[in-house]
Amino acid sequence: MNTAKTAPVEDEDVSDGRRMRSADSRRRIVQALLSLVEEGHLEPGAEAVAERAGVGLRSVFRHFKDMEGLRREINEAVETRLRAIIEQPLAGDTQEARLEALIDRRADVFEQIMPYRRAGNIQRHRSALIQDKSDEMTRVLRRVLKSVAPKDLDPDLLEAIDLVMSLDSWIRMRVDQGLTPQRAHQVMRRAVRALVRG
């Protein structure tokens, strides 16, 4: 009789252990893809992810039906990491000061998300998720810029500033032009100041 009572508890322990192992495997798979992308592997395959995570290839596809599901998980992890930075109010008592603060923030955020954007650009044409998230980011960045740009700014100048302060411009400076993060930050600041001051 006592054995009958304890069996369900043992079954629950086994089930809990499996859930914990499964959650750990899932976490390691996500971290493996994050790490590979951060290291410059712009299009890591499931095999590379499985090897880095220390799990079998079948385990990757057991947790994620396809690579799109894994991309969704990665996107959520990156968004969570950066939301705290992006949502903080901009310092400064004037529009000019807030615009300068926005330049500083973008340099910091862009440097963090640059590897993911570069990897995402490769997948964008075959991933609705990546395309949607890219479009959403463009809209958010533009909305924030408009909120701090001088209200009487010429519309063409606003478009030019939006271009200079874009993630794509940051990637161009860092990757194609070979600028350091500090130099790219300085160039962005000087370009925006020149545009604002006409």
BAMAR-840573 format. One line per field, with one value per residue (C-alpha): residue number from 1; x, y, z. Coordinates in steps of 0.25 Angstrom, whole numbers. Example, Ala and Ser with C-alpha at 12.3 -4.5 7.8 and 13.67 -1.06 7.14 Angstrom:
BEGIN
i = [1|2]
east = [49|55]
north = [-18|-4]
up = [31|29]
//
This chain:
BEGIN
i = [1|2|3|4|5|6|7|8|9|10|11|12|13|14|15|16|17|18|19|20|21|22|23|24|25|26|27|28|29|30|31|32|33|34|35|36|37|38|39|40|41|42|43|44|45|46|47|48|49|50|51|52|53|54|55|56|57|58|59|60|61|62|63|64|65|66|67|68|69|70|71|72|73|74|75|76|77|78|79|80|81|82|83|84|85|86|87|88|89|90|91|92|93|94|95|96|97|98|99|100|101|102|103|104|105|106|107|108|109|110|111|112|113|114|115|116|117|118|119|120|121|122|123|124|125|126|127|128|129|130|131|132|133|134|135|136|137|138|139|140|141|142|143|144|145|146|147|148|149|150|151|152|153|154|155|156|157|158|159|160|161|162|163|164|165|166|167|168|169|170|171|172|173|174|175|176|177|178|179|180|181|182|183|184|185|186|187|188|189|190|191|192|193|194|195|196|197|198]
east = [0|11|18|5|5|20|20|13|23|34|27|26|41|44|35|41|55|52|45|58|67|58|58|73|75|66|74|87|83|78|91|99|93|95|109|112|105|113|126|123|117|105|98|101|94|86|99|108|97|96|111|113|101|106|93|89|84|70|70|71|59|51|51|50|42|50|61|50|46|60|61|48|54|67|60|52|65|72|59|59|74|72|58|64|73|64|52|60|57|67|75|76|68|68|65|79|84|74|78|93|88|81|93|101|90|89|104|104|91|96|109|102|92|101|104|89|85|96|92|78|80|85|72|62|58|53|48|36|39|52|46|35|45|54|42|38|51|52|39|42|56|49|38|49|57|45|42|55|59|56|42|45|55|54|48|60|69|61|62|77|79|70|80|92|87|82|87|91|100|106|109|115|124|128|129|131|139|146|144|145|133|138|141|128|121|129|126|111|111|119|110|97|102|106|92|85|93|91]
north = [0|10|6|10|23|27|22|35|44|36|38|52|53|46|55|68|63|61|75|81|74|78|93|92|87|98|108|103|102|117|121|113|121|134|131|126|139|148|141|145|132|139|126|115|102|93|84|95|99|85|83|96|93|79|73|63|69|62|70|83|80|73|87|95|90|97|108|119|115|116|130|134|130|137|150|149|148|159|168|165|169|182|187|192|201|206|209|218|233|241|250|265|278|282|275|277|270|259|257|255|245|238|237|231|221|217|215|206|198|197|191|180|176|178|163|159|169|164|150|154|161|148|141|153|149|135|138|146|147|154|163|167|170|178|187|188|193|203|209|209|216|226|229|232|241|249|251|258|264|279|282|292|283|282|269|265|268|259|248|250|249|236|230|234|229|216|202|200|212|207|193|200|208|197|186|192|204|197|208|205|206|219|225|221|228|240|240|239|250|260|256|259|272|277|273|279|292|293]
up = [0|3|-10|-18|-11|-14|-28|-34|-26|-33|-46|-44|-40|-53|-61|-54|-57|-72|-72|-66|-76|-87|-83|-81|-95|-101|-93|-98|-113|-112|-106|-116|-128|-121|-118|-132|-138|-129|-133|-148|-153|-160|-165|-155|-159|-149|-149|-144|-134|-128|-127|-120|-111|-108|-112|-123|-137|-134|-121|-128|-137|-125|-118|-131|-143|-152|-152|-153|-139|-134|-141|-134|-120|-123|-127|-114|-106|-113|-112|-97|-95|-102|-98|-85|-92|-103|-94|-84|-85|-93|-84|-87|-85|-99|-113|-117|-104|-106|-120|-115|-105|-116|-124|-112|-109|-124|-125|-112|-117|-131|-127|-119|-130|-142|-143|-142|-153|-162|-160|-162|-175|-181|-177|-179|-193|-188|-174|-172|-157|-160|-170|-161|-149|-158|-163|-148|-144|-155|-151|-136|-139|-148|-138|-127|-136|-140|-125|-122|-136|-137|-141|-151|-158|-173|-177|-186|-175|-166|-176|-177|-162|-162|-172|-164|-151|-157|-153|-168|-168|-155|-161|-174|-165|-156|-167|-180|-176|-165|-154|-140|-131|-125|-139|-145|-133|-135|-150|-147|-137|-147|-159|-150|-145|-159|-164|-152|-153|-168]
//
